[in-house]
Amino acid sequence: MRESNQTLWELALNQVKETLSVYDRDQLCEGVLRMIAEDRSKDGTEQRNLIAKSIHIMLALDFYKDFEVQFLTATKSFYK
């Protein structure tokens, strides 16, 4: 048996990274952007916890930068 220095968290995270498609990533980003837009329009805090957790997932899976570009673009249009 091959020994690994990776933690269970790292092993699971790598497995998710390998199986998550570009479509899945795009869907997650679009969903978070919709929740942010809804949160801003309603001045509510109902979805902020889910938004924060979703962003944490994107950071862990190393694709937050893709989301950040979309977020900044959406934010610019929101304040125009």
C-alpha positions as CSV (number, residue, x, y, z in Angstrom):
1,M,0.0,0.0,0.0
2,R,1.3,3.4,-1.0
3,E,1.5,5.9,1.9
4,S,0.3,9.4,1.4
5,N,1.1,12.5,3.3
6,Q,-2.3,14.0,2.3
7,T,-5.0,14.5,4.9
8,L,-8.5,13.1,4.3
9,W,-9.6,16.7,3.6
10,E,-6.9,17.0,0.8
11,L,-7.8,13.7,-0.7
12,A,-11.5,14.5,-0.8
13,L,-10.8,17.9,-2.1
14,N,-8.7,16.5,-4.9
15,Q,-11.4,14.0,-5.8
16,V,-14.0,16.8,-6.1
17,K,-11.6,18.9,-8.2
18,E,-11.2,16.0,-10.6
19,T,-14.9,15.3,-11.0
20,L,-16.3,18.8,-11.0
21,S,-16.9,19.9,-14.6
22,V,-16.6,23.4,-16.0
23,Y,-20.4,23.3,-16.3
24,D,-20.7,22.6,-12.6
25,R,-18.3,25.4,-11.8
26,D,-20.2,27.8,-14.0
27,Q,-23.5,26.8,-12.4
28,L,-22.1,27.4,-8.9
29,C,-20.8,30.8,-9.9
30,E,-24.1,31.8,-11.6
31,G,-26.1,30.6,-8.6
32,V,-23.9,32.7,-6.2
33,L,-24.2,35.8,-8.4
34,R,-28.0,35.3,-8.4
35,M,-28.1,35.0,-4.6
36,I,-25.9,38.2,-4.3
37,A,-28.2,40.1,-6.6
38,E,-31.3,39.0,-4.8
39,D,-29.7,39.8,-1.4
40,R,-28.8,43.3,-2.6
41,S,-32.3,44.0,-4.0
42,K,-34.1,42.8,-0.9
43,D,-31.7,44.2,1.8
44,G,-32.0,40.8,3.4
45,T,-29.6,38.6,5.1
46,E,-31.3,35.3,4.5
47,Q,-28.8,33.9,2.0
48,R,-25.6,35.5,3.2
49,N,-24.5,32.4,5.1
50,L,-25.0,30.2,2.0
51,I,-23.2,32.8,-0.1
52,A,-20.3,32.8,2.3
53,K,-20.1,29.0,2.3
54,S,-20.3,28.8,-1.5
55,I,-17.4,31.3,-1.8
56,H,-15.4,29.3,0.7
57,I,-16.0,26.2,-1.5
58,M,-14.8,28.1,-4.6
59,L,-11.7,29.2,-2.7
60,A,-10.9,25.6,-1.5
61,L,-11.4,24.3,-5.1
62,D,-9.1,26.9,-6.6
63,F,-11.6,28.5,-8.9
64,Y,-12.6,31.7,-7.0
65,K,-10.6,33.8,-9.5
66,D,-13.0,32.7,-12.2
67,F,-15.9,33.8,-10.0
68,E,-14.2,37.0,-9.0
69,V,-14.1,38.2,-12.6
70,Q,-17.8,37.5,-13.1
71,F,-18.6,39.1,-9.7
72,L,-16.7,42.3,-10.5
73,T,-18.4,42.6,-13.9
74,A,-21.8,42.0,-12.3
75,T,-21.1,44.5,-9.5
76,K,-20.2,47.2,-12.0
77,S,-23.4,46.8,-13.9
78,F,-25.4,46.7,-10.6
79,Y,-24.2,50.1,-9.6
80,K,-24.6,51.8,-13.0
